[in-house]
Amino acid sequence: MFPVWGAALLLVLAACSSVNKEKEELAEKISSETSIPFTKEKALEIVKTGFNAGDSYGEVWIRDYNTFIELSAEVFPAEVLKENLLVFFRLQGEDGNIVDGFIPTEKAGAGYDYIYSDLEPRYAGHKNTVETDQESSLIQSVYKYIQATGDQSILDEEIGGRSVAQRMEDALNFLLEERYSEKYGLLWGATTADWGDVQPEHDWGVFLTDDSHLCVDIYDNAMFLIAIENYMEMVPGKKAVWTEVHKKFAANSRKVLWDEKNQKFYPHRYLDDSPFPNDFNEDQIFYHGGTAVAIEAGLLSKDEIQASLMQMKANVNAIGAGSIGLTLYPAYPEGFFKNKGMYPYGYQNGGDWTWFGARMIQQLIRYGFLTDAYEQLLPMTRRVEENNGFYEWYTVENEPKGSGTFRGSAGVLYTAIEMLEDELK
């Protein structure tokens, strides 16, 4: 008979053999899947052409740049990438807030209340104030820039007498001072659909108004947690201060927003009341994008990730969508948003976005769900090949909509493929 340790060793060896066999099979499948190399080549082709979000956008958006800066590092010099980041810091508000995006001053005419700074006369900024992810997105972008280029000198760049490192902390403090809910111990924003930036109470819906219904959600707070982690790694001297903040926000995110019984996040918890009818059960809605970012923030266990994936797949099957990039399910009913583009399963109200779906793929790879990652990746790469581009979003019938050169989708999908290929080497 084998001693106990001998039996355990056999189990370990069997598990390793199974994993290796899985990797070999996946590597073989990838080598024969034409859409994967096509997607990578197309992503590089698109990112070479600039930094605006896509062909229907004039601005460089930080929430988008954050998701393709790593891809941009493949084709642009570090100084070019750095300069884009510094523009955001030059346009930073005195209270530490970060704009959504910037555009050459002479082209500023899209209807925003534009933001100007003597530190950056070339560009005008704008900010969709219903959202609370701009500050976190910029800090994450700086982190990714350093990881991609090895250039830590950006942290010492001085802008208006303050270093980038100091300005990043100013951005974090803005969120704590201006967007903090004492009621929940989390960051607040306006009511939007998952990670979106359109509130229900206005025809456009991107600015806070007296009619806004304030709430906390998982996307904003998960983004904040990731930003804190990135900041502490970049500026280790501040770790003692921000570790406690991180612990508090992680604990409160679980306490307030995680629905243990249904293994999902509640869409919103309101500071006062909801904008939706009293007989509408919003808690039935599953947020795909916010869940993916929460996994990136380390908020879910491996079992909870698996349960989340199962629910995402069930949602896709229920509505017949193309991929787990489905924003949410079920969608908010007709008329719940004044913005006409937010019809059920349109745009951010249940549209299918590779921009977030591929982030879920990345987390599946990170947590060892390699076969699942490959299976959920294919619908995304195959529609890139079929449509010869990276579209902003897709209908539940898998019809492409919006910008056909959406760089955020290119960036996250390229990174997901690279991660999977690295795991299979």
N, C-alpha and C positions, 0 to 999 in steps of 0.2 A: 504493500500500500504506500502511496505517496504521503509524506508529511503534509500538514496543513499548508505550509508555505509553498510546497511543490504544486498543490492543486491550484492555489492562487496564482502562481506563476503561469500555469497552463491557461488559466482564464485570461490573463493579461495578454499572453501571446496570441490567443485566439481572437481577442478583440483587436489587437494590432493588425493581424492578418486580414480581418474583416474590413478594417478601415483602409488598408492598403489596396484591397481588391476594389472597394468602392471608388477610391481615387483613380485607379487604373481604368476602370470602366468609364468614369466621367471624363478623364483625359482623352480617351478614345472617341467619345461622343463629341466633345468640343472640337477635336481635330477634323471631324467630318461635317461640322455645322457651319455652312457658309455665312450665315447672318452675323456670326460673332466677329470674324476678322473684318467683314464689311462695316460693322458698327464702329469698330475701333478706328478704321481708316476714315470713315465719314466724320467721326467726332474730331479727329485731328484737323481735317479739312475745314470744318465749321469754326473751330476755335481760333484758327489762324486769322480769321477775318475781322476780329475785334473783340470788344468787351461789353457791348450793350447786351441786354438780355436775349434779344432775338431780332429778327427783321421787322417786327411790328413795334419795336421799342427804340426810342432815341436815347434813353438814359442808360447809364451804368448803375445797376441796382446791387446793393450789398448783399441782399438775401440770395441773389443769383450768383454774384461773383464768388461768394463763399462756397458754392457748389461746383465751380469749374476752374478755380484758381490753380488747383493741382494739375489739371489738364493743360491750362495755359502755360504752366511752367515747362511743359514738354516742348513748346514752340516759341516762347518769348524769353528775352533776357530778363534776369532778375530785376534789373533797374526799372524796366517798364511795368512789371507787376507791382513793385514797391510804390511807384509813383501813383498808381491808381488808389492804393490803400491810403497814401498820405493825403490825397484830395479829400477823402472822407474825414480825416482828422482836422484838416484845415477848415472844413465846413461845420465842425462840431460846435454845438451850442454852448453858451457860457455855463449852463446847468449840467453839461456833460452829455446831452442827448446826441444821437447820431442820426443823420438824414438817411432816408431810404436810398436815394440815388442822386446822381448829378448829370448835368447836360451842359454843353457849351452855352454860355450866357446868351449869345445871339439866337439860339434855337429854343429858348425857354418860352414856350407858348402853349402848353398842353392843358392849361386851366388850373394848375396848382398855385397855391400861395407860396411863391418861390422864396428860398432862403439864400441870402448872400453874406459873404464875409470878406473883409479886407485882406485876410490871409490867403484867399483863393479867388482873385478877380476873374479868372478865366471861366469859372463854372457857376451855375446856379443849382442849388439843391432843392429837394422836395421830400416831404415825409408824410406817409400814410399813417396818421396818428391812431387809428383804431388798432394797430398792431403793436406788439411789444417784443419784436425780435431783431430790430436793427442793431442795437448795441451788442447783443450776443453774437450776431452774424459777423460783425467787424472783428471782434476779438478772435473768433474762430478762424476767420480769414487770415489774420496776422499769424496765427499759430501754423496754419497750413502752409503759408508762404515760407516760414522759417524751416518747416519740415522738408519742403520741396527743394529749397535753394541752399539751406545751411547758413543763410545770411541773418545773423542776429543783430546786425548793426541797426536795423530798423527800430529796435527798441529804444535806442539812444537818440534817434532823430528828434531835433527840437522844433516845435511848432508853437509860435506865440509864447515862447518862454517855458513851455512844458514839453517833456519828452513823450514819445509815443507810449512808453510804459506807464507814465503817469496819466496820460489821457485815457488809456484803457481802464484804469481804475476809476477815473472820473465817470466813464460810461457805466461801469458797474454800479457806482454810487448813485448815479441818476436813477437807475431802476429801483434801488432800495429807497430812495428819498421821494421819488415822484410817481412810482408805479407799484407801491407796496400796499397790500391789503392786510391791515391789522386783524381783520376778522378771520382770515384763513392762513396768514403767514406765508403768502405766495404773491407773485406778481399778478397784476390785473391788466386787462385790456378790454376793448369793446367786444360785444358778441359777434363772432364770425363763424364761418363753417370750417371747423378743424383748424388748419394752419392758414386759412385765407385772410384777406385784408379787405373784405367787403362786409359792412354791417347791414342789418335788415331795414334800418329806419330811414334810409335816404336813397335817392335814385342812383347816385354814384356809390356812396357808402364808404369812402376811404378816410374820412375825417371825423374825429370825435365832435359831437354836437350835444346840445342840451337834451336831445332825445335818446342819446346812446344808453344802452343797458350794460353796465360794467360787470365783469365776471373774471374768474380765474379759469384757466384751461391747462391741459398737459403740455401742449406744444411750446407755449411761451416759457414755461417753467423748466421744461427739459432742455430747451436751448440755453437758458440761463445757467443751468447746472454744467452743461458741456463747456460753456464759456469760462466759468469759474475754474474748472479743471485745467483748461488750456492756459488761463492766465497764471495760475499757480505754478505750472510747469515752466512758463516763460520767465516769470518773476518770482523765483523761489523765496526771496526775502519777505514776500507778502503771504506766504503759505499759512502762517499761524493765524492771521486775521481771517482769511477767507475759507479755511477749512471748516470753521464753525458755521459760517453762513451756508456752506455747501451741505453740511450735515442737516441743518435745520430745514432747508428747502427740499432735500431729498425725502426726509421723513414726512414733511407736510404734504408733498406731492402724493405720496402713498396714502396718507391718512385721509386727505380731503378728496382726492380724485380717483383712487383705485376702487373699483367695484369688485370686491373679493368674490361675491357669490356668482357673478356673471363673467368673471375673469376678463374685465375690460375697463377702460377709463370712462368715467362720466364725462359727457361733452363739456358741460359748464357747471360751475357753482357760482351763483349770482351774489353780488354785493347787496343788491336790493331785490328787484324783481326781474322776471324774464320778459323779453319782448314778444314771446309767443303765447298763443291762447292757453288758458288754464287747463283745458281738456287734452292738450297735446303732451304726450310723454316723450320728452326729448331724450331721456336716459336710455331709450331703446337704441339710439343711434351709435354705431361703432365708428370711431375715427381712425382710419388707416394711417394717415400721415403722422399725426401726433403720437400714435403708438410706436411707429418706427423710430421716431426721434427719442421717445422715452427709453426704448431699448438701447439706443446709442448712449444715452445718459446713465445706463446701468441700473435702471429702476425695476426691471423685471428679471425674475429667475429664468433658468433654462426651460423649466416646465411651463411657466407663464408665457414665454416666447412661443413655445410650441402650440399652446392653446390659442394664442393670438393669431398665429399663422393659419390654424385650422378655421378660425372664424373668418379671417380674410378670404380664404378659399371658398368658404360657404357663401359669403356675400357675393363674390364674383359669380359663382354658379347661379345664385338666386336671381340676379338681375341680367346675367348673360354678358358681363363686361369682359374686356380683353385681357386685363391683368390685375394683379393686386395693387396696382397704382390707383385703383378706385379710391376717391377721396374719402368717402363715407357711405354707410348704408344702414338703414334706408335713408333716402334723401329727404330734405325738408320739403313739405308740400308746396304746391303752386301758390304764389302770392305771399309767402312768408318773408321774402326779400323784395324790396321795392326795385332793386336793380334787375332789369329785365333779363340780364344774362344769367341770373341765378335761379333759373327754372329747375325743376327736379331732374337730376343727372346732367345738368349743364354746368360748365365752368367749374367753380370751386364747390358747388353743391352736388357732388357725386360724379363729376367728371373723372376720367381716368388719366392720371398724371405720372408718367415715367419719372419725373422730377422727384417724386416722393417714393414711388414704388421701388426704384432702384436703391434707395437708402435702406429699405427693408431687406433687399437682397444682400447688401453689404453686411447687415447685422446677422443675417442667417449664416453667412460665411464666417463671420467673426466668432459665432457661437457653435460652429461645427455642423450646421445643417447643410452640408454641401450638396447633397442630391436635391433637397428642396430648393436650394438656391438656384441650381441649374434649371430645374423644371420651371420655376417662376421667372427666370431670366429670359427664357426663349420667346415668350409672347412679346416681350419688349424689343429684343434684337430683331425678331422677324418682321415686326412692323416698321422698324427703321429701314430694313432692306426693301420691304414692299413699297414703302412710300418715299424712299430715297431721301430721308431726312429725319430730323428730330423735331417732331411737332410738340407744341405747348401742351396740348391735352387731346384726349380722344373721347368720343361718345361711347355709350354702352354698346353701340353697334360696331365699335372699333374704327370709326371714321375720324381722320385727323382734323384738328381744329387749331386755330391760332397760328402763332409764328411757326414757320417751317424750319427755322434755324435756332431753335430754343437751346441756348448753350448750357443752361442748367441741367437739362435732361441729358445732353451729351456728356457733361462732366461726371454726373453721378453714375451713369451707365458705364462709361469708360472705366471709372474707378472700380465698380463692381466686377467687371470682367477681369481687370488686372488682379484684383484680390483673389478671385477664384482660380485664375491661372497660376498665381503664386502658391496657393495652397496645394495645387496638384502637381507641382514640380517634384 
